[in-house]
Amino acid sequence: MSTDLHPSIVALVSLAANIAANHPKQGLCQVERLKEYGVSREQIDTVIEIARHIRDEAAQTLDVSFDEACAAHFPRAAKKLAAIAVTEGGACCTPTPSGKSCC
């Protein structure tokens, strides 16, 4: 049994990782490869949406954690930080804006 992944799967994973990591090249070369492999625009768009959602969720979680730590050091800063909107998600996996699951 071969454990090699199909090149299109590797390109999809790489695209998602590039987007989620905010890589400067943004995975654009993977988009070209995916088009060459015949992966549909809808499937590529789904991967992009999920990767962006995970990236944004991670950033929000880090912002909340930072705000809490900062407030512990500077109690007066807590009021200023509280005025900056940060959305907290209760679930470990929330759906993307179009309702797609990232889990």
C-alpha positions as CSV (number, residue, x, y, z in Angstrom):
1,M,0.0,0.0,0.0
2,S,1.4,3.4,-1.0
3,T,1.3,6.2,1.5
4,D,2.0,8.9,-1.1
5,L,-0.6,11.6,-1.3
6,H,-1.9,12.7,-4.7
7,P,-0.2,15.9,-5.8
8,S,-3.5,17.7,-5.8
9,I,-4.0,16.9,-2.1
10,V,-0.5,18.1,-1.4
11,A,-1.2,21.4,-3.2
12,L,-4.5,21.9,-1.4
13,V,-2.8,21.3,2.0
14,S,0.0,23.7,1.0
15,L,-2.4,26.3,-0.2
16,A,-4.3,26.1,3.1
17,A,-1.1,26.3,5.2
18,N,0.2,29.3,3.3
19,I,-3.0,31.2,3.8
20,A,-3.4,30.2,7.5
21,A,0.2,31.1,8.2
22,N,0.0,34.5,6.4
23,H,2.8,33.5,4.1
24,P,3.9,36.4,1.9
25,K,3.5,34.3,-1.3
26,Q,-0.1,33.4,-0.2
27,G,0.0,30.0,-1.9
28,L,-0.6,31.5,-5.4
29,C,1.7,28.9,-7.0
30,Q,-0.4,26.1,-5.5
31,V,-3.5,27.7,-7.1
32,E,-1.8,27.4,-10.5
33,R,-1.0,23.7,-9.8
34,L,-4.5,23.0,-8.7
35,K,-5.9,24.4,-11.9
36,E,-3.5,22.2,-13.9
37,Y,-4.6,19.1,-11.9
38,G,-8.3,19.9,-12.7
39,V,-9.4,20.9,-9.2
40,S,-12.6,22.9,-9.5
41,R,-12.7,26.6,-8.6
42,E,-15.4,25.8,-6.0
43,Q,-13.1,23.3,-4.2
44,I,-10.2,25.8,-4.2
45,D,-12.6,28.5,-2.9
46,T,-13.7,26.1,-0.1
47,V,-10.1,25.5,0.9
48,I,-9.4,29.2,0.9
49,E,-12.4,30.0,3.0
50,I,-11.6,27.4,5.6
51,A,-8.0,28.4,5.8
52,R,-8.9,32.1,6.2
53,H,-11.4,31.2,8.9
54,I,-8.9,29.2,10.9
55,R,-6.3,32.0,10.5
56,D,-8.8,34.6,11.7
57,E,-10.0,32.4,14.6
58,A,-6.5,31.9,15.8
59,A,-5.8,35.6,15.6
60,Q,-8.9,36.4,17.6
61,T,-8.0,33.8,20.3
62,L,-4.5,35.3,20.5
63,D,-5.9,38.8,20.8
64,V,-8.2,37.8,23.7
65,S,-5.3,36.0,25.4
66,F,-3.1,39.0,25.0
67,D,-5.7,41.4,26.2
68,E,-6.2,39.4,29.4
69,A,-2.5,39.2,30.1
70,C,-2.0,42.9,29.4
71,A,-4.9,43.8,31.6
72,A,-3.3,41.8,34.5
73,H,-0.2,44.0,34.1
74,F,-1.9,47.3,33.5
75,P,-5.4,47.3,35.1
76,R,-6.3,50.7,33.5
77,A,-5.4,49.4,30.1
78,A,-8.2,46.9,30.4
79,K,-10.8,49.5,29.7
80,K,-9.0,50.7,26.6
81,L,-8.5,47.1,25.3
82,A,-12.2,46.3,26.1
83,A,-13.2,49.0,23.6
84,I,-11.4,47.2,20.8
85,A,-13.8,44.6,19.4
86,V,-12.5,41.0,19.6
87,T,-14.9,38.1,19.0
88,E,-14.6,35.2,21.3
89,G,-15.6,31.8,20.0
90,G,-16.8,29.3,22.5
91,A,-16.5,26.2,20.4
92,C,-13.2,24.7,19.2
93,C,-14.5,24.7,15.7
94,T,-17.0,27.2,14.4
95,P,-18.4,27.2,10.9
96,T,-17.0,29.6,8.2
97,P,-19.2,32.5,7.2
98,S,-20.9,30.4,4.4
99,G,-21.5,27.6,6.9
100,K,-18.7,25.2,6.0
101,S,-17.1,23.2,8.7
102,C,-13.4,23.6,9.3
103,C,-13.2,20.3,11.3
